[in-house]
Amino acid sequence: MVMPSSDTPALAFDDFVIDFAGRRLLRGGQALALEPKAFSVLALLAQGPGQAFTRDEILDAVWGHRHVTPGVLNRIMTLLRHALGEEAQAPRYLHTLHGVGYRFDLPAPHLPGASAEASVEERRHAAERRTSMSPTVPATTSRRGWWPRAALVLVLVVALLGTGVWFKRQVWVARPAPPSPAGAVATPTLIVMPLKPIGGRADGDIAAGLSDELISALARIQGLRVIARESTSLATVQPAEVATLVSRLGISHTLEGSLRQSGEQLRIHLRLNDARNGRTLWTQDYDRNANDVLALQREVAQAVATALTLKLGLAKVPAQKGGDAGFLRRYFAAQALLRTPASAAGEAVERAETEFRQLVQLRPYDARAHAGLAVALDMRAFSRPPLAAGLRAEAAQEAALAQRLDPSLADPYRVQASAACRGNRWEDCVRLFEQAGAAAPSDSQPYFQYAMALAALGYLDRAEALMRHNIERDPLNPSWRFGHGRLLDTLGRHEQARAQLELGRPFAPYARWFNAVWRKDYAQAAAIADKLGDSVDSPAYERLYKPSYVAATGALRDPSLWPQVETELRASERETGLMNFLRVLAPEAPAHAPALIAGLDQVRERSYSSWDLLLWTRDLAYLRKDPAFQDYLRDNGLLAYWKRHGFPKQCRPHADGAACD
């Protein structure tokens, strides 16, 4: 990658400094946590302010011509914007050039006496004059012009001395780039409606499965925003929701269609509409044998992109045969079992595992069948702790086999990423989740798990930003509201968390209970505890834990009742074999911090929900003040990772460990 010369080892702007030599981004003198690839992208763009870089140029320069899907760069740009404190909709430094790539701009400098209404051309000439200044002031400088220039140099020198960065010759201040062209076209936003089966019930499975495949394929197109699968499914249950999404998210186009099956022949009819006026822009019929239906997704994606007049950026997905119609139907049905509501998840996952095993026997070289089996095994390990080791070992084998057969599939990366996180192999954890998200941009699961992995690493701000970003692309999915609310509570932003958790109802009432406790709204906490497990759809563990939540709510009002809570805590722990996390609220909890930290670490190693976030919760600072927390950071590799990639915002180096607020 081309880097600035040794004469310009750093770039200062606003309160940021890009330290190229030290590969650091500093703000106000503090180093920000930034992944190595993210810094490389920033350095590439910043070495030529105002210069447009295509996506291919960035990928080639930073990733070295290796096959990388476009979603990887999208995620890196999101992380950079978060680090620089800006949003994609209102960029100050990083500008998206739709259909081209990205450009880094420096803010126009403010000159004494300059009018706020100064033209772009005037600011450009002013920047040129500023760029040409020398750090030393010539003896012939007039009294009138000396002070502004000297003050500017002094401010830059002091700022850089404070960060430990010194320029060999002069401060590098590049001129701002020209503004974006007027009238730039907004990014097209597409919602893919589920294909309507025409014929017998059997067509429904293929129609639903192909709809998911189309969403996944279209989500890889550069310059096209596609509503994620979960929100699409929820929106299309009620037609009114689609209309709401059109206005709320600025949906510009809808893709609708139908599927008819006659024996082994499929006819797929697709229609692209302008969502704002209902006008049909493009229509097409496809007649294919069922063996070709999975390869059909790429052809359709390209046709839709052409109709939208977009530059194509599809990942190189190998054309593959999907098997006969019966095989496809069974595959899609097994996939659907893995998305069954929580109340029946255990039974459904076991059925999915059985089905995927049979599909693997039918077609030993079908990558998707092996990937599905890997996911099912990994999910079973979560619900069957005594069998977890064996199930996860087999899941790893199946994931590796699926990956060898087809490296473009997302599920194998996700299974491997989860294993890496549990094993404290954080470099692999981050890399594999990046690959999983890039391979399936429309799938919420890898992004959600990646955000939780960042939170487990202590990067709470980055995790929260990722949750917020995915709410925009998947607004009806309650899991994002739940995750966002949990992270906001962890950060101490309880009122904002309450709003998100309410939007995610009835998902995870225990999260709303803790939020009410943090806000000291014990009346609401009591109401939530009283209703735990009442619904027929409630998972069994809610009914199991209800007595402890009811008792804890009373004890928060009257601390003399905590002995009764202890009785309920022990009863639930005997049933589950896991610590009851209400213990963190007990009056004597600080004295038992080492045991609580160990219990929360056990939860993280099991990938058990979001309970390990309690370790980072602002309201539970006593956990991070205990010496056992330092052992946790060292033993689990967090401290070593931070030293390589930067400390989280709430932590800083201290002695041979870290001090975390």
C-alpha positions as CSV (number, residue, x, y, z in Angstrom):
1,M,0.0,0.0,0.0
2,V,1.3,3.4,-0.9
3,M,2.0,5.4,2.3
4,P,3.0,9.0,2.8
5,S,6.7,9.7,2.8
6,S,8.8,9.9,5.9
7,D,8.6,13.7,5.6
8,T,4.8,13.5,6.4
9,P,4.5,10.9,9.1
10,A,1.2,12.2,10.5
11,L,-1.8,14.2,9.5
12,A,-3.6,16.6,11.9
13,F,-7.2,17.8,11.5
14,D,-9.8,19.1,14.0
15,D,-8.9,17.1,17.2
16,F,-7.7,14.1,15.3
17,V,-4.2,13.0,14.4
18,I,-3.5,10.1,12.0
19,D,-0.1,8.8,13.1
20,F,1.1,6.8,10.0
21,A,4.4,5.8,11.5
22,G,2.8,4.4,14.6
23,R,-0.3,3.2,12.8
24,R,-2.6,5.0,15.3
25,L,-5.6,7.2,15.1
26,L,-5.7,9.7,18.0
27,R,-8.4,12.0,19.2
28,G,-7.7,14.6,21.8
29,G,-4.4,12.8,22.5
30,Q,-6.0,9.4,23.2
31,A,-5.5,6.5,20.9
32,L,-8.8,5.0,19.5
33,A,-9.3,1.3,19.1
34,L,-9.1,0.5,15.4
35,E,-8.6,-2.8,13.6
36,P,-5.4,-3.1,11.5
37,K,-7.3,-3.3,8.2
38,A,-9.4,-0.3,9.2
39,F,-6.3,1.8,9.8
40,S,-4.8,0.6,6.5
41,V,-8.0,1.8,4.7
42,L,-7.9,5.1,6.5
43,A,-4.2,5.6,5.8
44,L,-4.8,4.9,2.1
45,L,-7.6,7.4,1.8
46,A,-6.0,10.0,3.9
47,Q,-2.7,10.0,2.0
48,G,-4.6,11.6,-0.9
49,P,-7.3,14.0,0.5
50,G,-9.8,14.8,-2.2
51,Q,-8.8,11.8,-4.3
52,A,-11.5,9.2,-5.3
53,F,-10.5,5.6,-4.7
54,T,-12.5,2.8,-6.3
55,R,-13.6,-0.1,-4.1
56,D,-11.4,-2.4,-6.2
57,E,-8.4,-0.1,-5.6
58,I,-9.0,-0.2,-1.8
59,L,-9.5,-3.9,-1.7
60,D,-6.4,-4.6,-3.9
61,A,-4.2,-2.2,-1.8
62,V,-5.2,-3.3,1.6
63,W,-6.2,-7.0,1.1
64,G,-3.5,-7.7,-1.5
65,H,-5.7,-9.0,-4.4
66,R,-7.2,-11.8,-2.3
67,H,-10.8,-12.6,-2.9
68,V,-12.7,-10.5,-0.4
69,T,-16.5,-9.8,-0.6
70,P,-17.6,-6.2,-0.8
71,G,-19.4,-6.4,2.6
72,V,-16.0,-6.5,4.4
73,L,-15.2,-3.0,3.1
74,N,-18.7,-1.8,4.0
75,R,-18.2,-2.9,7.6
76,I,-14.7,-1.3,7.7
77,M,-16.1,2.0,6.5
78,T,-18.8,1.8,9.2
79,L,-16.1,1.3,11.9
80,L,-14.1,4.3,10.5
81,R,-17.1,6.6,10.5
82,H,-17.9,5.6,14.1
83,A,-14.2,6.3,15.1
84,L,-14.4,9.7,13.4
85,G,-17.7,10.5,15.0
86,E,-19.8,10.8,11.8
87,E,-22.8,9.1,10.1
88,A,-22.9,7.9,6.5
89,Q,-25.9,10.2,5.9
90,A,-24.0,13.3,7.0
91,P,-20.3,12.7,6.3
92,R,-17.6,15.2,7.2
93,Y,-14.5,13.3,6.3
94,L,-15.4,10.0,4.6
95,H,-17.6,10.4,1.5
96,T,-19.3,7.6,-0.4
97,L,-19.2,7.9,-4.1
98,H,-22.0,5.7,-5.2
99,G,-21.0,3.4,-8.0
100,V,-17.4,4.3,-7.6
101,G,-15.9,4.1,-4.1
102,Y,-14.8,6.5,-1.4
103,R,-13.1,9.8,-0.9
104,F,-11.4,11.3,2.3
105,D,-11.9,15.1,2.7
106,L,-10.3,17.4,5.2
107,P,-12.5,20.1,6.7
108,A,-11.9,23.6,5.3
109,P,-9.8,25.6,7.7
110,H,-11.3,28.6,9.5
111,L,-9.2,31.8,8.8
112,P,-9.4,34.9,11.0
113,G,-11.6,37.4,9.5
114,A,-13.1,35.1,6.9
115,S,-16.8,35.2,6.5
116,A,-19.0,32.2,7.2
117,E,-20.4,32.7,3.7
118,A,-17.0,32.4,2.0
119,S,-17.2,30.6,-1.3
120,V,-15.7,27.2,-1.9
121,E,-13.1,28.7,-4.2
122,E,-12.0,31.3,-1.5
123,R,-11.6,28.4,1.0
124,R,-9.6,26.4,-1.5
125,H,-7.2,29.3,-2.1
126,A,-7.0,29.9,1.7
127,A,-6.1,26.3,2.2
128,E,-3.4,26.5,-0.4
129,R,-1.9,29.5,1.3
130,R,-2.1,27.6,4.7
131,T,-0.5,24.5,3.2
132,S,2.5,26.5,1.9
133,M,3.3,28.0,5.3
134,S,6.5,27.1,6.9
135,P,6.6,26.2,10.6
136,T,9.2,29.0,11.1
137,V,8.1,32.6,10.5
138,P,10.4,34.7,8.2
139,A,11.9,37.8,9.7
140,T,10.1,39.9,7.1
141,T,6.6,38.8,8.2
142,S,4.5,41.9,8.8
143,R,3.2,42.6,12.3
144,R,-0.4,42.4,11.0
145,G,0.1,38.9,9.4
146,W,2.4,37.4,11.9
147,W,0.0,36.5,14.7
148,P,-2.6,34.4,13.0
149,R,0.0,32.3,11.3
150,A,2.2,31.8,14.4
151,A,-0.9,30.9,16.5
152,L,-1.9,28.3,13.9
153,V,1.6,26.7,14.0
154,L,1.7,26.9,17.8
155,V,-1.7,25.1,18.2
156,L,-0.6,22.3,15.9
157,V,2.8,21.9,17.6
158,V,1.2,21.8,21.1
159,A,-1.4,19.3,19.9
160,L,1.2,17.0,18.4
161,L,3.5,17.3,21.4
162,G,0.6,16.2,23.6
163,T,0.1,13.0,21.5
164,G,3.8,12.2,21.3
165,V,3.9,12.8,17.5
166,W,6.5,15.3,16.0
167,F,6.9,16.2,12.4
168,K,10.4,15.9,10.8
169,R,10.0,19.0,8.6
170,Q,6.5,20.4,8.5
171,V,2.8,19.8,9.4
172,W,1.0,18.1,6.5
173,V,-2.3,20.0,5.9
174,A,-3.8,18.9,2.6
175,R,-6.3,21.1,0.7
176,P,-9.9,20.1,1.0
177,A,-11.5,18.3,-1.9
178,P,-14.2,19.9,-4.0
179,P,-17.8,19.3,-2.8
180,S,-19.8,16.4,-4.0
181,P,-21.7,17.0,-7.2
182,A,-25.1,18.5,-6.8
183,G,-28.2,16.4,-7.3
184,A,-26.5,13.1,-6.4
185,V,-28.9,10.2,-6.6
186,A,-29.8,8.6,-3.3
187,T,-28.9,4.9,-2.8
188,P,-31.8,2.7,-4.2
189,T,-33.4,0.8,-1.4
190,L,-35.1,-2.5,-2.4
191,I,-37.5,-4.8,-0.5
192,V,-37.8,-8.3,-1.9
193,M,-41.3,-9.6,-1.4
194,P,-41.7,-13.3,-0.7
195,L,-42.4,-15.2,-3.9
196,K,-46.0,-16.4,-4.1
197,P,-46.3,-20.1,-4.7
198,I,-48.9,-21.1,-7.4
199,G,-49.8,-24.7,-7.1
200,G,-49.7,-27.3,-4.3
201,R,-48.3,-26.9,-0.8
202,A,-44.9,-28.3,-1.9
203,D,-44.2,-25.1,-3.9
204,G,-44.3,-23.0,-0.7
205,D,-41.0,-24.4,0.7
206,I,-39.1,-23.7,-2.6
207,A,-40.7,-20.3,-3.0
208,A,-39.7,-19.3,0.6
209,G,-36.2,-20.6,0.2
210,L,-35.6,-19.0,-3.1
211,S,-36.9,-15.6,-1.7
212,D,-34.2,-15.8,1.0
213,E,-31.6,-16.7,-1.7
214,L,-32.6,-13.7,-3.8
215,I,-32.3,-11.3,-0.8
216,S,-28.8,-12.7,0.1
217,A,-27.6,-12.4,-3.5
218,L,-29.0,-8.9,-4.1
219,A,-27.6,-7.6,-0.8
220,R,-24.1,-8.1,-2.3
221,I,-24.7,-5.6,-5.1
222,Q,-22.6,-2.5,-4.7
223,G,-24.7,0.6,-4.5
224,L,-27.9,-1.2,-3.6
225,R,-29.5,-1.2,-0.1
226,V,-31.6,-4.3,0.5
227,I,-34.0,-4.7,3.5
228,A,-32.8,-7.6,5.6
229,R,-34.6,-10.9,5.6
230,E,-36.1,-10.8,9.1
231,S,-37.7,-7.3,8.6
232,T,-39.0,-8.4,5.2
233,S,-40.7,-11.4,6.7
234,L,-42.3,-9.4,9.4
235,A,-43.3,-6.6,7.1
236,T,-45.0,-8.8,4.6
237,V,-47.3,-10.5,7.2
238,Q,-49.3,-7.3,7.3
239,P,-49.4,-5.2,4.0
240,A,-49.6,-2.0,6.1
241,E,-46.1,-2.7,7.3
242,V,-44.7,-2.5,3.8
243,A,-46.3,0.9,3.3
244,T,-44.8,2.0,6.6
245,L,-41.4,0.8,5.6
246,V,-41.6,2.7,2.2
247,S,-42.1,6.0,4.0
248,R,-40.0,5.3,7.0
249,L,-36.9,3.8,5.3
250,G,-37.2,5.5,1.9
251,I,-37.8,2.2,0.0
252,S,-37.5,3.1,-3.7
253,H,-38.2,-0.3,-5.3
254,T,-40.0,-3.6,-4.6
255,L,-39.3,-6.9,-6.3
256,E,-42.4,-9.1,-6.4
257,G,-43.0,-12.5,-8.1
258,S,-44.5,-15.9,-8.1
259,L,-43.3,-19.5,-8.6
260,R,-45.1,-22.3,-10.3
261,Q,-43.9,-25.9,-10.3
262,S,-44.8,-28.6,-12.7
263,G,-42.8,-31.8,-12.0
264,E,-39.2,-30.9,-12.2
265,Q,-39.9,-27.6,-14.1
266,L,-40.1,-24.2,-12.4
267,R,-41.5,-21.0,-13.8
268,I,-40.5,-17.9,-11.9
269,H,-42.2,-14.6,-12.7
270,L,-40.5,-11.4,-11.4
271,R,-41.6,-7.8,-11.5
272,L,-39.6,-4.8,-10.4
273,N,-41.7,-1.8,-9.3
274,D,-41.1,1.8,-8.4
275,A,-42.4,1.8,-4.8
276,R,-43.2,5.5,-4.9
277,N,-45.7,5.4,-7.8
278,G,-46.3,1.7,-8.3
279,R,-45.0,1.8,-11.9
280,T,-43.6,-1.5,-13.2
281,L,-40.0,-0.9,-14.4
282,W,-39.0,-4.4,-15.4
283,T,-40.6,-7.8,-15.7
284,Q,-39.1,-11.2,-16.6
285,D,-40.1,-14.9,-16.7
286,Y,-37.6,-17.7,-16.0
287,D,-38.2,-21.3,-16.9
288,R,-35.7,-23.6,-15.3
289,N,-35.2,-27.1,-14.1
290,A,-35.3,-27.5,-10.4
291,N,-31.6,-28.5,-10.5
292,D,-30.7,-25.0,-11.6
293,V,-32.9,-23.0,-9.1
294,L,-30.0,-22.1,-6.7
295,A,-27.8,-20.9,-9.5
296,L,-30.7,-18.8,-10.8
297,Q,-30.3,-16.3,-8.0
298,R,-27.2,-14.7,-9.6
299,E,-28.8,-14.3,-13.0
300,V,-31.8,-12.6,-11.4
301,A,-29.6,-10.4,-9.3
302,Q,-27.7,-9.2,-12.3
303,A,-31.0,-8.6,-14.2
304,V,-32.4,-6.5,-11.4
305,A,-29.2,-4.5,-11.0
306,T,-29.2,-3.7,-14.7
307,A,-32.9,-2.6,-14.5
308,L,-31.9,-0.2,-11.7
309,T,-28.9,1.1,-13.7
310,L,-26.4,0.1,-11.0
311,K,-22.8,-0.8,-11.3
312,L,-22.5,-4.5,-10.5
313,G,-20.5,-5.6,-7.6
314,L,-21.6,-9.2,-7.0
315,A,-19.4,-11.5,-5.2
316,K,-18.1,-14.4,-7.2
317,V,-20.5,-17.1,-6.0
318,P,-19.8,-20.4,-7.7
319,A,-22.7,-21.7,-9.8
320,Q,-23.9,-24.8,-8.1
321,K,-26.6,-27.4,-8.6
322,G,-29.2,-27.6,-5.9
323,G,-30.5,-31.1,-6.5
324,D,-33.9,-32.2,-7.5
325,A,-37.1,-30.4,-6.3
326,G,-37.5,-32.9,-3.4
327,F,-34.0,-32.3,-2.1
328,L,-34.5,-28.5,-2.3
329,R,-37.8,-28.7,-0.5
330,R,-36.3,-30.7,2.4
331,Y,-33.2,-28.4,2.6
332,F,-35.4,-25.2,2.8
333,A,-37.7,-26.9,5.4
334,A,-34.7,-27.9,7.6
335,Q,-33.4,-24.3,7.4
336,A,-36.8,-23.0,8.5
337,L,-36.6,-25.3,11.6
338,L,-33.5,-23.5,12.7
339,R,-35.5,-20.2,12.9
340,T,-38.3,-21.7,14.9
341,P,-39.5,-19.5,17.9
342,A,-37.7,-20.1,21.2
343,S,-40.6,-22.0,22.8
344,A,-40.0,-25.0,20.6
345,A,-36.4,-24.4,19.7
346,G,-34.9,-27.5,21.3
347,E,-37.2,-29.9,19.5
348,A,-37.0,-28.0,16.2
349,V,-33.2,-28.0,16.2
350,E,-33.1,-31.7,16.8
351,R,-35.4,-32.3,13.9
352,A,-33.3,-30.0,11.7
353,E,-30.2,-31.9,12.7
354,T,-31.8,-35.3,11.8
355,E,-32.9,-33.8,8.4
356,F,-29.5,-32.4,7.6
357,R,-27.8,-35.7,8.4
358,Q,-30.1,-37.4,5.9
359,L,-29.4,-34.7,3.3
360,V,-25.7,-35.2,3.8
361,Q,-26.1,-38.9,3.2
362,L,-28.1,-38.3,0.0
363,R,-25.6,-35.8,-1.4
364,P,-22.2,-36.0,0.4
365,Y,-20.7,-33.2,-1.6
366,D,-23.5,-30.7,-1.1
367,A,-21.8,-27.8,0.8
368,R,-25.1,-26.3,2.0
369,A,-26.2,-29.5,3.6
370,H,-22.9,-29.8,5.6
371,A,-23.2,-26.1,6.6
372,G,-26.8,-26.6,7.8
373,L,-25.7,-29.6,9.9
374,A,-22.8,-27.6,11.4
375,V,-25.3,-24.8,12.5
376,A,-27.7,-27.4,13.9
377,L,-25.0,-29.1,15.9
378,D,-23.7,-25.8,17.3
379,M,-27.2,-24.8,18.4
380,R,-27.8,-28.1,20.1
381,A,-24.6,-27.7,22.0
382,F,-26.0,-24.5,23.5
383,S,-29.1,-26.3,24.8
384,R,-27.3,-29.5,25.8
385,P,-24.3,-28.6,28.0
386,P,-23.4,-32.2,28.9
387,L,-23.1,-33.0,25.2
388,A,-21.6,-29.7,24.2
389,A,-18.0,-30.8,23.7
390,G,-18.8,-33.6,21.3
391,L,-21.5,-31.6,19.4
392,R,-19.1,-28.7,18.9
393,A,-16.3,-30.9,17.7
394,E,-18.6,-32.4,15.1
395,A,-19.9,-29.0,14.1
396,A,-16.3,-27.8,13.5
397,Q,-15.7,-30.8,11.2
398,E,-18.9,-30.2,9.3
399,A,-18.1,-26.4,9.0
400,A,-14.6,-27.1,7.7
401,L,-15.9,-29.6,5.1
402,A,-18.6,-27.2,3.9
403,Q,-16.0,-24.4,3.6
404,R,-13.8,-26.6,1.5
405,L,-16.7,-27.4,-0.8
406,D,-17.9,-23.8,-1.1
407,P,-15.9,-20.9,0.5
408,S,-18.7,-18.4,-0.2
409,L,-21.2,-19.8,2.4
410,A,-21.6,-17.7,5.5
411,D,-22.7,-20.4,8.1
412,P,-19.3,-22.2,8.3
413,Y,-17.5,-18.9,9.1
414,R,-20.2,-18.2,11.8
415,V,-19.7,-21.6,13.5
416,Q,-15.9,-21.2,13.4
417,A,-16.1,-17.6,14.7
418,S,-18.2,-18.7,17.7
419,A,-15.7,-21.4,18.5
420,A,-12.8,-18.9,18.3
421,C,-14.6,-16.5,20.6
422,R,-15.3,-19.2,23.2
423,G,-11.6,-20.2,23.0
424,N,-10.4,-16.6,23.5
425,R,-8.8,-16.7,20.0
426,W,-9.9,-13.1,19.5
427,E,-8.0,-12.4,16.2
428,D,-9.8,-15.4,14.6
429,C,-13.1,-14.5,16.3
430,V,-13.1,-11.0,14.7
431,R,-11.8,-12.1,11.3
432,L,-14.3,-15.0,10.9
433,F,-17.3,-12.9,11.9
434,E,-16.2,-10.3,9.4
435,Q,-16.1,-13.0,6.7
436,A,-19.5,-14.4,7.8
437,G,-21.2,-11.0,7.6
438,A,-19.6,-10.3,4.2
439,A,-20.8,-13.6,2.8
440,A,-24.4,-13.0,3.9
441,P,-25.1,-9.3,4.1
442,S,-28.8,-9.8,4.5
443,D,-28.5,-12.3,7.5
444,S,-28.8,-10.7,10.9
445,Q,-27.3,-13.5,12.9
446,P,-23.6,-13.1,12.1
447,Y,-23.8,-9.4,12.6
448,F,-25.6,-9.8,15.9
449,Q,-23.0,-12.3,17.1
450,Y,-20.2,-10.1,15.9
451,A,-21.6,-7.1,17.9
452,M,-21.8,-9.3,21.0
453,A,-18.2,-10.5,20.5
454,L,-17.0,-6.9,20.3
455,A,-18.9,-6.2,23.6
456,A,-17.3,-9.3,25.2
457,L,-13.9,-7.8,24.2
458,G,-14.9,-4.5,25.9
459,Y,-15.5,-2.5,22.8
460,L,-18.9,-1.4,23.9
461,D,-19.1,1.8,21.7
462,R,-18.3,-0.2,18.6
463,A,-20.8,-2.9,19.4
464,E,-23.5,-0.3,20.0
465,A,-22.7,1.5,16.7
466,L,-23.0,-1.9,14.9
467,M,-26.3,-2.6,16.5
468,R,-27.6,0.9,15.6
469,H,-26.4,0.5,12.0
470,N,-28.2,-2.9,11.6
471,I,-31.5,-1.5,13.0
472,E,-31.5,0.8,10.0
473,R,-31.3,-2.2,7.6
474,D,-33.4,-4.6,9.6
475,P,-35.8,-2.3,11.5
476,L,-38.6,-4.8,12.3
477,N,-36.3,-7.5,13.8
478,P,-36.8,-7.4,17.6
479,S,-33.5,-9.1,18.3
480,W,-31.7,-5.9,17.2
481,R,-33.8,-3.8,19.5
482,F,-33.1,-6.2,22.3
483,G,-29.4,-6.2,21.7
484,H,-29.2,-2.4,21.3
485,G,-31.2,-2.0,24.5
486,R,-28.9,-4.3,26.4
487,L,-25.8,-2.5,25.2
488,L,-27.3,0.9,26.0
489,D,-28.1,-0.4,29.6
490,T,-24.5,-1.6,29.8
491,L,-23.3,1.9,28.9
492,G,-25.5,3.4,31.5
493,R,-27.9,5.1,29.0
494,H,-31.0,3.6,30.6
495,E,-33.8,5.8,29.2
496,Q,-32.6,5.2,25.7
497,A,-32.3,1.5,26.5
498,R,-35.9,1.5,27.7
499,A,-37.2,2.9,24.4
500,Q,-35.3,0.2,22.4
501,L,-36.4,-2.7,24.7
502,E,-40.1,-1.5,24.4
503,L,-39.8,-1.6,20.6
504,G,-38.5,-5.2,20.9
505,R,-41.3,-6.5,23.1
506,P,-42.2,-9.2,24.0
507,F,-38.7,-10.3,23.3
508,A,-36.6,-11.2,26.5
509,P,-38.6,-9.7,29.4
510,Y,-35.7,-10.2,31.7
511,A,-33.9,-7.4,29.9
512,R,-36.8,-5.0,30.5
513,W,-36.8,-6.1,34.2
514,F,-33.1,-5.2,34.6
515,N,-33.7,-1.9,32.8
516,A,-36.5,-1.0,35.3
517,V,-34.2,-1.9,38.2
518,W,-31.4,0.3,36.8
519,R,-34.0,3.2,36.5
520,K,-35.2,2.3,40.1
521,D,-38.7,1.8,38.7
522,Y,-39.5,-1.1,41.0
523,A,-43.3,-0.9,40.3
524,Q,-42.6,-1.7,36.6
525,A,-40.0,-4.4,37.6
526,A,-42.7,-6.0,39.8
527,A,-45.2,-6.0,36.9
528,I,-42.7,-7.6,34.6
529,A,-41.7,-10.3,37.1
530,D,-45.4,-11.2,37.8
531,K,-46.0,-11.9,34.1
532,L,-42.9,-14.0,33.5
533,G,-43.9,-17.4,32.0
534,D,-47.6,-16.5,31.7
535,S,-47.7,-16.7,27.9
536,V,-48.1,-20.0,26.2
537,D,-45.2,-19.0,24.0
538,S,-42.9,-18.3,27.0
539,P,-39.8,-20.5,27.1
540,A,-39.6,-22.9,30.0
541,Y,-36.8,-21.1,31.7
542,E,-39.0,-18.1,32.3
543,R,-41.3,-20.1,34.5
544,L,-38.3,-21.6,36.2
545,Y,-36.8,-18.3,37.1
546,K,-40.0,-16.4,37.9
547,P,-39.9,-17.0,41.7
548,S,-36.4,-15.6,42.0
549,Y,-37.4,-12.5,40.0
550,V,-40.5,-11.9,42.1
551,A,-38.6,-12.3,45.3
552,A,-35.7,-10.1,44.1
553,T,-38.1,-7.3,43.2
554,G,-39.5,-7.3,46.7
555,A,-36.0,-7.4,48.2
556,L,-34.9,-4.3,46.2
557,R,-37.7,-2.4,48.0
558,D,-37.0,-4.1,51.4
559,P,-33.4,-5.4,51.8
560,S,-34.4,-7.5,54.8
561,L,-36.0,-9.9,52.3
562,W,-32.7,-10.9,50.6
563,P,-32.5,-14.2,52.6
564,Q,-35.7,-15.3,50.9
565,V,-34.2,-14.4,47.5
566,E,-31.2,-16.6,48.3
567,T,-33.5,-19.6,48.8
568,E,-35.0,-19.0,45.3
569,L,-31.5,-18.4,43.7
570,R,-30.3,-21.7,45.0
571,A,-33.4,-23.6,43.8
572,S,-33.0,-22.2,40.2
573,E,-29.2,-23.0,40.2
574,R,-29.8,-26.6,41.2
575,E,-32.2,-26.9,38.2
576,T,-30.0,-25.3,35.6
577,G,-26.4,-25.8,36.8
578,L,-25.7,-22.2,36.1
579,M,-25.4,-19.1,38.3
580,N,-28.5,-17.1,38.7
581,F,-27.5,-13.6,37.6
582,L,-29.7,-11.8,40.0
583,R,-26.8,-12.4,42.5
584,V,-25.1,-9.3,41.1
585,L,-27.7,-7.1,42.8
586,A,-27.5,-8.6,46.3
587,P,-26.2,-6.3,49.0
588,E,-23.3,-8.7,49.7
589,A,-22.4,-9.1,46.0
590,P,-19.2,-6.9,46.1
591,A,-17.7,-9.3,48.7
592,H,-18.3,-12.2,46.2
593,A,-17.0,-10.5,43.1
594,P,-14.5,-13.2,42.2
595,A,-17.2,-15.9,42.2
596,L,-19.5,-13.6,40.1
597,I,-16.8,-12.9,37.6
598,A,-16.1,-16.6,37.3
599,G,-19.8,-17.3,36.7
600,L,-20.1,-14.6,34.1
601,D,-17.0,-16.0,32.3
602,Q,-18.6,-19.4,32.3
603,V,-21.6,-17.8,30.6
604,R,-19.4,-16.3,27.9
605,E,-17.7,-19.6,27.2
606,R,-21.1,-21.2,26.7
607,S,-22.2,-18.4,24.4
608,Y,-25.2,-18.1,26.7
609,S,-27.3,-15.0,25.7
610,S,-26.0,-11.6,26.7
611,W,-25.6,-12.1,30.4
612,D,-21.8,-11.6,30.2
613,L,-22.5,-7.9,29.5
614,L,-23.1,-7.6,33.3
615,L,-19.3,-7.7,33.6
616,W,-19.2,-4.4,31.7
617,T,-22.3,-2.7,33.1
618,R,-21.6,0.8,34.4
619,D,-24.0,0.2,37.4
620,L,-21.8,-2.8,38.5
621,A,-18.5,-1.0,38.8
622,Y,-17.5,-3.1,41.8
623,L,-16.9,-6.1,39.5
624,R,-14.2,-4.2,37.6
625,K,-12.6,-2.8,40.8
626,D,-12.0,-6.3,42.2
627,P,-8.5,-7.8,41.6
628,A,-10.2,-10.9,40.0
629,F,-11.1,-8.7,37.1
630,Q,-7.4,-8.2,36.2
631,D,-7.0,-12.0,36.2
632,Y,-10.0,-12.2,33.9
633,L,-8.4,-9.8,31.5
634,R,-5.1,-11.6,31.4
635,D,-6.4,-15.2,31.4
636,N,-8.9,-14.7,28.6
637,G,-6.5,-12.7,26.4
638,L,-8.4,-9.4,26.4
639,L,-5.4,-7.5,27.8
640,A,-3.1,-8.9,25.1
641,Y,-5.6,-8.0,22.4
642,W,-6.0,-4.5,23.7
643,K,-2.3,-3.9,23.6
644,R,-2.2,-4.9,19.9
645,H,-5.4,-3.1,18.8
646,G,-6.1,-0.4,21.3
647,F,-7.9,-0.1,24.6
648,P,-11.7,0.2,24.8
649,K,-12.9,3.7,25.5
650,Q,-13.8,3.0,29.1
651,C,-10.4,1.3,29.9
652,R,-6.8,2.5,30.1
653,P,-3.4,0.9,30.8
654,H,-2.6,0.7,34.5
655,A,0.5,-1.0,35.9
656,D,0.7,-4.4,34.3
657,G,-3.1,-4.5,33.7
658,A,-5.9,-2.0,33.0
659,A,-8.2,0.3,34.8
660,C,-11.8,0.2,33.6
661,D,-14.6,2.6,34.6
